[in-house]
Each structure stands twice: as structure tokens, then as C-alpha cells.
Amino acid sequence: MIRAVIVDDHPLIRETLRQYVETSADIECVGEAADGQETISLALELEPDVVLMDLNLPVKDGISATYDITRSSTVRVLVFSALETDQDVLRALQAGARGYMTKRAAAHDVLHAIRLVHQGDLLFAPDIAELLQVNQRSSQGEVKRLLQRLVSTPRLSGRELSVLQGVCRGLTNQAIADELVIQLSTVNTYITRLNKKLGTHTKIDMYIQAVKEGIIPSPFAERPTEQRL
């Protein structure tokens, strides 16, 4: 029997999750917590197999609670959160989470994720896997490489990425401004920021570094043929 602790600051969500678990013959809910500090105490006291962890918690957030639990016990943490950005996922994985499910997930998907995490796998919701460009069911090696890539790659905003793509396509600053419907001075500001983040000084250097970091596809990358599709 898989022993699980359910963590969420909303009583209704905890009740719903507990009902999910009670439909399963191989998973039981051995405890519930409403904040991060309570979760840590409960995890260390009960030593469950899996903690189903929300991230947006009072007293102590879910990321900090995950870190403390995984550093001081063998309890595995599966994130179950409404937060879905790559930064949220990155922080959770760095803290020691063994998977990341979103609150749009169906009941059977949540139960399946608990089982796989208990077995030692790492599991991601389909949209999170697509965001991170990994398989839904990943190995520890794959996740380690993912973390190395995310940590080493400069974090760009959506607008910064759009400007960078324009630069790499050989557009002038004015052409980028016209395409994005922003002021020329704004484009110049973004390019200054990009040079700082990428450690570059010219547009050519910016393009080379963007390819090196994997932000922009290499022009020499093999393109899939029609037969491979």
C-alpha cells in the first residue's frame, strides 16, 4: 500500500484529493497539511511514501517545504500545483521534487503519477513535459541534464526572445520595431539587455551565443525529412 500525504491550503481541494485516493485500492491518505511547515513536520513524523505538494502555501511555501523534506528524509515529493511556468518547475525540481502535475489533471492521472513516483520514476503532466521538452516519464539522468540546461541558459522574457529572433533573422532595429509594433527606442533597450544577458557586444556575437546556448536553432541542425515525419 502506498502511503500518501496530501498538501493544499484549500480544504475543498484536500477533500477532493482524498476522495480521489480513496477510490484506489493501492494508495491511502495517511495525513493532510495546509501549510509548508505543517507539511514538513507531518512528513518527518509519518514518513509517507509520497507527498502530493501544492506550491502556493502559507507559513512556508511548497518549494521550501520540498527542499527540507527531500534533504532530511527518503520521502518523495510530487508537485500538484496551478503554477505552470518553467521557472516554477525548475525551482521545484531543484528542491528535489520527483514530478510535476497541474491542477487540470484528471483523477486517474494523479493516481498514476503517485504510483510512478513511488516506483522511483519522474513524471510530468503533458503540458509541463512539452514546456520542458522532456518525456512525460523521464529518467533521473534526463532531468539532471534538463536542470543543467535550464540553469546555464540565460532566462529571457517573451519580448526579449522576440527581439532576439528578429536580430538573428538579420532584421534592422527599425524592422524589428515595425514587426513587433513597438518603438525603435524600446528595441534598442531590449538589445542592450540582451547583450548584457548573453555577454555579447555585437549582433553577430549575439547570434553566435544564442545558437551556442540553444536559444536559437543552429543553421546546421539536421532538418527532419518528409519520410521521418
C-alpha positions in Angstrom: 0.0 0.0 0.0 1.4 3.4 -1.0 1.1 5.9 1.9 0.5 9.5 0.8 0.2 12.9 2.4 -2.0 15.5 0.7 -0.9 19.2 0.9 -3.1 22.2 -0.1 -4.2 25.3 1.8 -7.7 24.9 0.4 -9.8 22.4 2.4 -12.1 21.6 -0.6 -9.1 20.7 -2.7 -7.7 18.5 0.0 -11.1 16.8 0.4 -11.3 16.2 -3.3 -7.8 14.7 -3.5 -8.5 12.5 -0.5 -11.7 11.2 -2.3 -9.5 10.5 -5.4 -7.1 8.5 -3.3 -9.9 6.6 -1.6 -11.1 5.2 -4.9 -7.7 3.4 -5.3 -7.0 0.0 -3.8 -3.3 0.6 -3.6 -3.0 4.2 -2.2 -4.1 5.5 1.1 -4.1 9.0 2.5 -2.3 8.9 5.9 -2.3 12.7 6.5 -3.2 16.2 5.3 -1.5 19.5 5.7 -2.5 23.1 4.9 0.9 24.9 5.1 4.5 24.2 4.4 5.7 24.0 8.0 3.0 21.6 8.9 3.9 19.5 5.9 7.5 19.2 6.9 6.5 18.1 10.4 4.0 15.6 9.1 6.3 14.1 6.5 9.1 13.6 9.1 6.6 12.1 11.6 4.6 9.8 9.4 7.3 9.0 6.8 4.9 8.6 3.9 6.0 7.2 0.5 4.8 10.3 -1.4 3.8 13.8 -0.5 1.4 15.4 -3.0 2.6 19.0 -2.7 1.0 22.3 -3.6 3.5 25.2 -4.1 1.5 28.2 -3.1 1.3 27.6 0.7 1.2 29.9 3.7 3.7 30.0 6.6 6.3 28.2 4.4 6.0 27.8 0.6 5.9 24.5 -1.1 9.3 24.9 -2.7 11.0 25.4 0.7 9.0 22.5 2.2 10.0 20.2 -0.6 13.7 21.1 -0.1 13.5 20.5 3.6 11.7 17.2 3.2 13.9 15.7 0.4 17.1 16.8 2.2 16.2 15.1 5.5 14.2 12.0 4.5 13.6 9.5 1.8 10.0 10.8 1.2 9.3 11.5 -2.4 7.5 14.8 -3.4 5.1 15.0 -6.3 4.1 18.6 -7.1 0.4 19.2 -7.7 0.0 22.9 -8.5 -1.7 25.6 -10.5 1.7 27.2 -11.2 2.9 26.2 -14.6 5.8 28.3 -15.7 9.2 26.8 -16.5 10.7 28.8 -13.6 8.2 27.2 -11.1 9.0 23.7 -12.4 12.8 24.4 -12.4 12.7 25.6 -8.7 10.6 22.5 -7.7 13.0 20.1 -9.4 16.0 21.8 -7.9 14.3 21.5 -4.5 14.1 17.7 -5.0 10.6 17.2 -6.5 10.1 13.9 -8.3 7.4 15.0 -10.7 5.1 17.9 -11.6 1.3 17.6 -12.2 -1.0 20.6 -12.8 -4.4 21.1 -11.2 -6.1 20.4 -14.5 -5.1 16.8 -14.3 -7.8 14.1 -14.1 -8.1 11.9 -11.0 -6.7 8.8 -12.7 -3.7 10.8 -13.9 -2.9 12.0 -10.4 -3.2 8.4 -9.0 -1.0 7.1 -11.9 1.6 9.8 -11.1 1.7 8.9 -7.4 2.3 5.2 -8.3 5.2 6.1 -10.7 6.8 8.5 -8.4 6.6 5.8 -5.6 8.4 3.4 -8.0 11.2 5.9 -8.5 10.2 7.4 -11.8 9.9 11.1 -12.6 6.6 12.1 -14.1 5.4 15.4 -15.7 1.9 16.4 -16.8 1.8 16.5 -20.6 1.8 20.3 -20.9 4.7 20.5 -18.4 6.7 17.9 -20.4 6.1 19.9 -23.6 7.2 23.1 -21.9 10.4 21.5 -20.7 10.9 19.4 -23.9 11.2 16.2 -22.0 9.3 12.9 -21.9 6.4 12.7 -19.6 8.1 9.8 -17.9 11.7 10.7 -17.6 14.8 9.2 -16.1 16.9 10.9 -13.4 19.6 11.4 -16.0 17.3 13.2 -18.3 16.1 15.5 -15.5 19.7 16.2 -14.4 20.6 17.2 -18.0 17.4 19.3 -18.1 18.4 21.2 -14.9 21.9 21.8 -16.2 20.5 23.2 -19.4 17.9 25.4 -17.7 20.4 26.7 -15.2 23.1 27.5 -17.7 20.7 29.1 -20.3 20.0 32.9 -19.8 16.4 33.5 -18.9 14.7 35.7 -21.5 11.3 37.3 -21.4 8.9 36.7 -24.2 9.6 40.1 -25.7 13.3 39.7 -25.3 13.1 36.4 -27.2 11.1 38.1 -30.0 13.7 40.8 -30.4 16.5 38.3 -30.4 14.8 36.2 -33.1 14.5 39.3 -35.2 18.2 40.1 -34.7 19.1 36.5 -35.7 17.0 36.8 -38.8 19.1 39.8 -39.8 16.4 42.4 -39.3 17.3 46.0 -38.6 16.2 47.6 -35.3 13.6 49.6 -37.2 12.3 46.4 -38.9 12.0 44.6 -35.6 10.2 47.6 -34.1 7.7 47.6 -37.0 7.2 43.9 -36.8 6.5 43.9 -33.1 4.6 47.2 -33.2 6.9 48.9 -30.6 9.1 52.0 -30.6 12.6 51.9 -32.0 13.9 53.2 -28.7 12.3 50.2 -27.0 14.0 47.8 -29.4 17.3 49.5 -28.6 16.7 49.0 -24.9 15.9 45.3 -25.4 19.1 44.8 -27.4 21.1 46.4 -24.7 19.5 44.0 -22.2 20.2 41.0 -24.5 23.8 41.9 -24.8 24.1 42.1 -21.1 22.4 38.7 -20.5 24.3 36.9 -23.3 27.6 38.6 -22.5 27.9 39.9 -26.1 28.7 43.2 -27.8 27.6 42.9 -31.4 24.7 41.4 -33.2 26.9 38.8 -34.7 28.2 37.8 -31.3 24.6 37.8 -30.1 23.6 35.4 -32.8 26.5 33.0 -32.2 25.9 33.0 -28.5 22.1 32.4 -28.9 22.9 29.3 -31.1 25.5 28.1 -28.6 23.1 28.4 -25.7 20.4 26.6 -27.6 18.0 29.6 -27.6 18.1 29.8 -31.4 18.3 26.6 -33.5 21.6 26.0 -35.2 21.5 26.7 -39.0 23.4 23.4 -39.4 20.9 21.3 -37.4 19.5 18.4 -39.4 16.0 19.1 -40.5 13.6 16.1 -40.5 12.8 14.8 -43.9 9.3 14.1 -45.1 9.9 10.3 -44.6 10.8 10.8 -41.0 7.5 12.6 -40.1 
